[in-house]
Amino acid sequence: MKLLVTGGAGYIGSHVVRAAEAAGHSIVVVDDLSTGVTARIDSEFVHLDLSSETAQLTLENLMRKHEFDSVIHLAARKQVGQSVEQPERYYLDNIGGLANLLLAMRNSNLKSLVFSSSAATYGMPDVDSVTEDYPGVPINPYGETKLIGEWMVKNAKVWGLKGVNLRYFNVAGCAVPELNDTAPLNLIPIAIAALKAGKSPIVFGEDYPTADGSCIRDYVHVSDLAAAHVSAVDYLTQSERPFDTFNVGTGTGASVFEVLAELKIASGIDFEVSVGPRRAGDPPKLVANVSRIEKVLGFSAKHNLKDIVKSAWDAS
Ligand SMILES: NC(=O)c1ccc[n+]([C@@H]2O[C@H](COP(=O)([O-])OP(=O)(O)OC[C@H]3O[C@@H](n4cnc5c(N)ncnc54)[C@H](O)[C@@H]3O)[C@@H](O)[C@H]2O)c1
């Protein structure tokens, strides 16, 4: 198939492009390189800010030229703290960018879309593992933009769009070093950056109601997540349903202390851990229920926490 991948110069997008190419698909990447890296791009590339005034027309021309079978939309801003400081920018980029994309798809009769959503749509769920039907409420503008994005995909059924919303949990690890996550925004890259700077990784809160007191998250290897996109694109070719939403995780949680224990093994450094206060808005436990994606897409993650941490360390 011929696929348009937005955000394909990013950490996850570049892994998706490699996985889709390996599955035999042909790719065109659209990215504004705001956080993307040119060296990660190995396919045809169009430099474009999806939220710009000219984006819709440029996309329509591109869609007419290439006659894509499907779109994988990853391009977005993703920093929770920045979204609280600059909510308008997040609404413009994440929601405005998707609106331009959907308008162009509608006008070009392109009716298949995989959308990068996030577990941030759940807010602070108070359950052991969260199903897609859990009535979550996002607690920051970033999470809101992802939930609104899902609604936009759902509502486009009025003109025949078939969409899949993939709610990623904690994405980490790396397939090959040149695609590594270079922005230290999540626990594993932050802890690795601290170690490289000769500092102690910080655990934010050890008084949560969990076995060791630190927060529990569902870490999914970026290569597994990329494979889920390829499965989703295939699924869209057969599905009669207007839209579906799937959690993408492993179904297993790991605490911050457990992740750091794996990092000690991977790095061979017996580092000290500093403990700081809790951060606002961190749920104690956020783990995916993965029954739906296993059943419908036949997807299950192949990599465990050890693989994730080791691949991230080796690529750093
Ligand atoms: N990394 C995670 O843990 C995680 C978790 C849940 C969801 N997501 C989502 O996955 C997607 C990819 O995230 P990532 O971690 O690869 O981030 P990233 O910053 O590495 O990639 C985002 C890419 O989109 C591009 N981009 C951003 N705004 C754009 C715009 N207006 N027009 C064109 N290109 C634009 C950037 O240049 C970059 O290449 C995002 O939608 C993010 O919200 C990420």
The ligand as a Gaussian input file, in Angstrom:
#p B3LYP/6-31G(d) Opt

LIG

0 1
 N        6.271000       9.319000      23.147000
 C        5.228000       8.870000      23.847000
 O        5.420000       8.245000      24.918000
 C        3.818000       9.071000      23.347000
 C        2.753000       8.568000      24.113000
 C        1.454000       8.737000      23.647000
 C        1.225000       9.376000      22.436000
 N        2.269000       9.889000      21.720000
 C        1.987000      10.544000      20.448000
 O        2.766000       9.951000      19.438000
 C        3.038000      10.903000      18.415000
 C        4.516000      10.906000      18.102000
 O        5.237000      11.189000      19.303000
 P        6.825000      11.095000      19.394000
 O        7.136000      10.614000      20.753000
 O        7.387000      10.387000      18.234000
 O        7.175000      12.647000      19.346000
 P        8.184000      13.440000      18.394000
 O        8.168000      14.840000      18.901000
 O        9.494000      12.732000      18.314000
 O        7.465000      13.332000      16.985000
 C        6.455000      14.222000      16.551000
 C        6.777000      14.581000      15.111000
 O        5.733000      15.407000      14.600000
 C        6.318000      16.545000      13.986000
 N        5.328000      17.631000      14.096000
 C        4.860000      18.197000      15.249000
 N        3.961000      19.139000      14.963000
 C        3.843000      19.175000      13.605000
 C        3.069000      19.949000      12.702000
 N        2.231000      20.917000      13.135000
 N        3.198000      19.718000      11.379000
 C        4.041000      18.766000      10.902000
 N        4.807000      18.011000      11.729000
 C        4.714000      18.211000      13.064000
 C        7.611000      16.794000      14.708000
 O        8.571000      17.517000      13.981000
 C        8.082000      15.360000      14.982000
 O        8.832000      14.841000      13.913000
 C        2.498000      12.237000      18.919000
 O        1.221000      12.423000      18.349000
 C        2.374000      12.011000      20.416000
 O        1.370000      12.816000      20.982000
 C        3.564000       9.745000      22.145000

